[in-house]
Amino acid sequence: MKKYLYPVILLLSFHSVVVSQHDSTAYEKGLEAITLQSVKGQLDFLASDWTEGRGTGMRGEYIASDYIASIFSIYGLKPGGDQKWYYPTREERAKGMRAHPYDTYFQEITLVKHKPGELQQFTLQSGDLTYHLNHHTDFSIDPGQIAREINASIVFAGYGFVDEDNKYDDFKGLDVAGKILIRLKGFPGHGDTASEAYQRFRSDGSYAMYYLQQEKDKIAARKGVVAIIDVDPGNDRSGSWVSNIPFRHKTEYYEGDNKLSTIYDYSCSLPGDSISASPLRISLSKRIVSEIFRGSGFDAEAWEREVAMTMKPPAVKLQSKSAHIRTSVDSELILTRNVIGILEGEDTTEAIVVGAHYDHLGMFDGYIWNGADDNASGTVGMMSIAKACMATGEKPARTIIFAAWTGEEKGLLGSRYFVEHPCVPIEKIRFYLNYDMISRDAKDDSLGTACRMMYTAGKKFLEDNTMRFIDQYDINLDVSMRPSMSRGGGSDHSPFARKDVPWFYFMGGFHSDYHTPKDEVHKVNYHKLTGISRIGFLNIWALANMKEL
């Protein structure tokens, strides 16, 4: 346990919390409501075989969402989902009953469930030659959620990278609207860490290359590119398309002649109000990439060296290269749902949101991905905070919204939908707490107390309050703090961050059972889950009652 000693008189920042004798009663009542037994009972059901892995839109997720809604109702939260209508029977109408609206806990979301269809065609026109390529021999395509047919010329634009501050632009002088873009992986100098280009353009962090790729895709889409061919010099992608190996598919938990079906066999998307303009993503074999560059004099290694030294991309003109692309998509509409409960505050125009995704990876071929840690644990933490807030017997100054998100594993779909359709205006949501994987220990956590808290940089009072609460209420956690400037990330705080809502989240230890059927309840550290739930309540109750945020 990490202990912090403070003098009797604390010199606190403007935002820091001092729990007075009068206030402490509410905090203590709330903490008493979060017990190891209640946490265990809820987790044991949410991560049981009865909920069938809670796959997005699958039967088990509906069972889980019904359970969460019933818990919200037991605690006394107001329904925060969609309003529906009840239409009385003939007998009820005869007694004078009329149709009337009623509130639900469910925010229903229609998704497009889709995967590539059998028809995928790529025809390359190279000067006077026409090549009809074979799928998964020389090309593969991610067609997205709707089939397309494209006839367009191919244009090379370096890394497809733009940095206005450093006056670097791979698109300078190029017209790429309506064209197929071929570009190199990475950024100027990425292969030479000693180069000035690398020092100037690099980004730090484990997700840096992921965010770079996203930014490059956005640039291409804004410029009207219809398809993107990514090239990684020296790496022949065609090796990943071989059909006869493995002869037997093996994992730690499965062996079989047929590949095990998983939730990754298809994608889900929010359909939106218009057809997506996102460019098609295409992979080509090394020999087809060479054919596209034939006649241009392009040498990838020499080109990258020159850019690393000069930070100016040399022009490369392709010689009469174009393509005809035709795709097909198998799709269907499915219905899924967030679960929303509300504790109204004295001021109902401002809110704090506490969220956790309750979906996981479902059940396929007799295997259940129970997701005890990911993320039944976070869902139980969110529900425990709701229980504690209600147990105070007091109305907070601000409204607190409790949310169980669907579709996180398919692209943060539930939280993304909510920030576009919130139950209070998004600018009135003052903070968001996210719980995702809060019940396991890392290998080096011999005491079973280590966890981390990440938060919006500049909101250090969150760190101060957390450490003060840990000491004041003797919570057995060793918390490492990580402020972050990021507006992205792989969990449900990201859609809120992109809307400029300050956020913080807790996470336990990462483990090798992540996204496997071995993430089971008997491996959970219930004491850690209880402690993180308790510190979350203390933080949320403080935020909901601070005069200024």
N, C-alpha and C positions, 0 to 999 in steps of 0.2 A: 504494500500500500504506500502511496506517495503522500507524505504528510507535509503540511505547510503551517508554520506558526506565525500568528499575527499579533501585534500589540492590541491592548484592550481598545484603544481609540484608533480606528482605521482611517487613514487618509485615502479616500476613494475617489475614483474618477466620476465624472458627471453621470455616466451610465451604470456604474456599479450598483449592486443591490446590497442593502443592509436589511436583514430580516429583523424587524422589531419584535418585541414580546407579543404585540397585538397580531402582527402578521404571521408569526411562527406557528400559530394554531392551525392555519390553513395548510401550511407546508407539511406540518406533522401529520395531519389527517390524510393528506394526499399520499405521503410516503407509506403510511400504515396500510393503504389499500393495495400497494404493489408488493405482493408476497411471492415467494418462490413457488408456493403451491398453486396460486392462481396463474402464474406465468407458465408453469409446467403443464397444467391442465389444458390451457388453450393451445399451446404449441403441440402437444401430443396429438390433438385432433387435427389441427391444420396440416401437419406433416404426416398424417397417417395414410394408409393405403386407400381409405374411403374417399379422400379428395383427389386421388389418381394423378398426383403431380401438378394439378392446377394449371394445365396448359391453357394458353390464351384462347378463349371462346369454347373450350372443351367442357364436357359435363362436370369434371372435377372442379373446375374453376367456378362454375355456377353453384355447386354445393358449398364451396368455400365462401363465396360472396353472400349466400343466404345465411351462413353461420355468422359472418362478420356483422351483417345487418341486424341479426337477432341480438348480438352482443351490444351493439349501439343502442338498440331499443331497450334492453335491460338496464343499461347505464342511464338512460333518460336523455340521450342526445336527440336533437331535432333532426328529422330527415332533411338532407341537403341535396337530394337528387332531383330527378325529373318529376314533374307533376303529371298525374294521369287522371282519367275520368272513370267513375263507376256508373254503370248503367243498370238500373234496378230491373228485377224480373217483373213479369206481368202481375204477380201477386203483390209484390212490393209497391208497384205503381198504383194498384187498387187501394192500397193503404195510404196513399199520398206521398210516397217517396219519389223524389226527383233525381235525375242524373246530377252528380256533383263531383268536383275535383278532389283529389287527395294527393298528398306528398309521399314520395318514396325515398329510400336511401340510395337508389340506383341511378347513376348517370349513364344512360345507355349510349353505346358507341358502335356505329356500323364500320366495319373494316373490310377491305378487299384482301382476301386470302389468295395468293397467286404463286405460280411457279412456271418456269419455262415450258412451253409446249414442245411437241415433237419436231415441228418445222422450224429449223434455224438455217438460214442460207447466207453465204457471203461469197460474192463474185468480185474478183479483183480485175480491173482493167489496167494493164501496164503497157502503155504505148499501143501497139497493134495486137498485143497478146491478151487473151481473156482466160482467167483461171477460176474454175468453179471449185471452191475449197470444201473439204469434208469437215463436218462438225466433229470436234474433239479429236481431230487429227491435225488440223492446221489452225483452227480458231475455236473460240468459245465466246458466248455472248451472255450478258446479264440483261434481259429484255425489259426489266421493270414490270409494271403492273398492267400495261396495255401493249398489244402487238403493234409493230410499226414496219413501214417499208421506206427505204431511203435510197436515193441515187445522188451521190455527191462526190466532189473531188476531195483528195486527201492533201492536207497542208501540215507541214512540220513547224512547230513553234517551241523549239528548245525544251525547257522544263515545263512550259505552260505556266510560268511564274511571273508575278508582277510585284515589285516593291517600290512604291512611289517615293518613299523617304530616301531610298538609296539610288533612285533614278535607274532602276533596272526594269526592263519590260521585254519579255520574250515575244510579245504580240506587236511590237512597234512596226508599223508599215505593212501589217498583214490584215487581209480581209478574211476572217474565219467564219462569218455568219453563214449558216446553212452548209458548212463544210464538216468533214471528218478530220479531227485533230489527232495527229500522232505526236507524242511527247515522251520525254525521258523521265524516268523515276528520279525523285529527289529535288535538289535545289543547287544553285551555283556553288561549287566548291565542296559539295557534300562528301566527295570521295577523297578529299585532301584536307585533313584537319589542321594542317600547318598553313593553309592558304588564307589570305586576307578575306576572300569571298566566304569561306566557311565561318570565320569569326564574325563577319558582318551579317550573314543571313541565317545562321543557325538559330534554333529555338531549343531550350532545355526542357527536360521533363520526359517521363516515360511515354507520354502520348503525343510527343512533339511531331513525329512523322505522320501520325493519324490526323492531327489537326491540319498539318500542311497539305495533306491529300484532300481533305475537305475543302480547304480554302482554294486550292487549285481547281477543284471541280466547280466551285461557285463562280470563279472567274470565267471558266470556259462556258458555263451556262449563261452568264450575263452577256457574253459576247456572241451568243447565238449558235454555238457549236452543237451539232446534232448527234455526234458520236465521238468517243475518245478511245484511242488505242494507246495503251501504256507500254513502254518499252523499258526493260531492265537489261542493259548491255551485259552480255556474258551469261545471262540466265535464260535457258530455253524452257519456256512454260510447257511445251508439248510433252515433257517427261511426266507431268502430273496427270496426263490423260490416258495413260496405258490402261488396257481393259482386262488383261489376264493376271494382273498381280494386284492385291494379294489373292492367292488361291483360297485362303480361308481368312475371313475377317476376324480380327482378334482385338480385344481390349482386356482390361483387368477384370471385367465382369461378363464378357460375352465372347463366344466363339461360334461362328456359323459360316456356311457357304454363301449365304446371302447377306448383303449389307444390312445392318440393323436400322430400321426406320427411326427417325428422330424429328423433333420439331423444326430442325434446320432444313428439312426437305422442302420447305415452302417459306414464303415471306408473307408478312401482313403489313398493310399500309393504311393510313387515313386517306380516304378517297379524295377529299378536297372538293373545291367548287369548280375546278377546271382540269383539263388534261395536263399531266405533269410534263414540263418542258425539259426535264433532266436529260442530259445526253445519254445515249446508250454506252455501256462499258464493254469493250472488246479486248480479248487477249489473242495474240497471234503467235504462231511458231516462229522460230528464228529464221527459217528459210523464207517465210513470207515477208517478214520485216526486211530481210536483205533485198528481196525483190522490189519492195516499195522504195527503198533508197537507191536502187541500181540506177546509175547514170547521173546521180546528183553529186558524186565526189565526197559524200559524207562519210567520215570516220568517227565513230562515237567517242573513242578514247581521246583522240586528238582534239575533238570539239570541246569535250569537257575540260581538258587541260587548259585550253585557251580561255575558256570562260572563267575558270578558277583564277587565272593570272590577270585577265583584263577586266573581268566583270562586265563584259559586253558580248552579247550572243551573236556570233557570225551568222549571216543569212544562209539558209540552205533551201534551194528551190528544187522540189521534186519534179521529175520529168513525166508529165501526163499520167498521173496516177489517180484513179477514182475507184469507187466501189458501189455495188448494188447490194443492199442488205435487206433481208426479209426475216421477220421474227414472228413467233406465235407464243401466246400466253394462255395457260389454263387458269381460270380465276372463278371465284365465287364470293358472294357477300356473306359475312358472318356477323353476328351480334354479340357484343361483349359488354362489360360494364365496370365502371368505378363504383366504389361504395363510399358515400359521403355522409358524415354526421356532424352536427353543429352544436356547439355550446355558445349560446348567444351571450355577448358581453353587454355592459352598460352602453357602450358605443358599438352599434351594429354596422357602422360604416367602415371600420378598420378591423383587420383580421390577422391572425397568425395561423399558418397551416402546418399541420403535422402529418407527414405522409410516409407510406411504405408500399412497395409493390407486393401484391399477394400472389401473382402468377408465378409459375415456374415452367418446367420443360415437359410436363405431361406424362402420358403413358403410351408406350408403343411396343408391340411384339412381346408382350408379357413382362416388360421392364417398366418400373415406375421411378421417375425422378422426383423423389418426395420433397427435396429442397427444404430440409429442416432449417438450415442456416440461411439459405438463399431461396425465398426470403420470408419463410414462415416466422423466423425470429424477429425480423423487423416489423412485421405485421402485428405480432403479439406485443412488441414494444410500443407501437403506436396505440393499440387498444388499451394497454396498461396505463399510458399517460391519460387517455380519455377517462378511464376508471378513476384515476387519482384526482383529476380535475373536478369530476362530479362529486367525489368524496369530500372535497373541501367544504361543501355546503354553501359556497359563495359564488357570486356572479363575478367573473373577471371584468376588468375595465374594457378590454377588447374582446371581440369574438374569437373563438378558437375553432378552426375547421379541422376535422379528422378525416383522412382520406386513405383508402386502400386502392392502390392503382392497379389496373389491368395492363397487360401488354408491354411491360418493361423489357422483357426478354426479346421482344420482337421490334424494339426500337423506341422505347420510352413513350409508347403510344397513348397510354391513359393519362399520364401527367401532361403530355403535349396537348392532348385534347382539352384538358381542364384549364390550362392557362389561356386558351382561346375561348373557352366557354365557362368562366369562373362564376361561382355563385355570389361573389362580390366583385366589384371592379378590380382588375389586376393591380392598378396603381394604389389600391387601398390595402393590398396584402403587404404587410410590413416585414414579415420574416417567414422563412420556410425551414423546418427541421425535417431531414430525411433520415430514415433508418433502413439500412441495407446490409445484411450479414453482420449481426451483432452478438453471436453466441458461440463462436469457436475460438480456439487458441492456436497461435502460431507455434511452430516447433520449438522456438527458443523461449517461449513464454511458460517457464516451468511453474510459476506461481498461479497462472491462470487469471491474471488481473490486467494484462496489457490490452489497451485499445487505443485508437487514435480519433481525434476530433479535427475535422477540417472545417474552415469557415471563410467567409468572404473577407479578404484582406481589408484592413482598416476598421474592423469591428472587434477590436481586441477586448472590449468589455465582456464579450462572450467567454473568452478564455479566462479572464479574471473572475467572472462569476462562477464558472465551472469549478475552478480550483478552490474557490472559497466555499462552495457548497460541499465539495468532496471532503474538505477538512471539517466543516461545521457539522455535517451529518454523518461523518465517519463511514463514507462509502468506499468500499475496498476495490478501487480501480487505480491503475497506473496509466494516466492519459498523456499521450504525446500530442502536441498541438501543431497544426500545420495551416497557417493562413494561405490563401490562394487567390490569385487574380483571375483564375480561369473562369470562363463563361460556358465551358463545355464539360464533358465528362460522361462516364458510362452509367450514371444512375439518375434518379428522378429529380435531383436538384437542378439538373442542367436546363430544362425548359424554364424554370423559375429564374435562374441566373441570366438567361438570355432576355428576360423581361425586366432585368435590373432589380429583382427581388433579392435582398440579402439572404444568405442561406448558411446553414451549418449541418454537419452530419457526423454521426459516430459509426465506427466500424471495428469489429473485433479482429481476430487473426485470420489471415488467408491460409487456406489448406488445400491439400491435393484432391479432396473429394469434390471440389468446385465443379459444378455442371456435370456430375456423374450420378448414377443411381445410389452411390454410397453416402450421399449427404443425408444421414439418418438421425433421428432424435437421440439415439443412445450415445452419440458423439458430442452432443451439445453440452456446453458449460452453463447450466441454469443459473449459477451464481453470477456469472458475468452478465448474462442477459437481464437478470433482475437489477443488477447495479446500473447498467446502462439505461434501463427503463426509468430508474429512479432519478438519475441525474438529468435525464431528458425532461421529466416532469418538473423538476426544480427550475430548469432553464426556461421552459415554456410558461410556467406560472409567473415567473419574474417578468418575462417579455410581455406577457398579456396584461400586466399591471403597472409597468413603468409609465410614468407621465410623459416622457419623451423617448423617441426611438430614432 
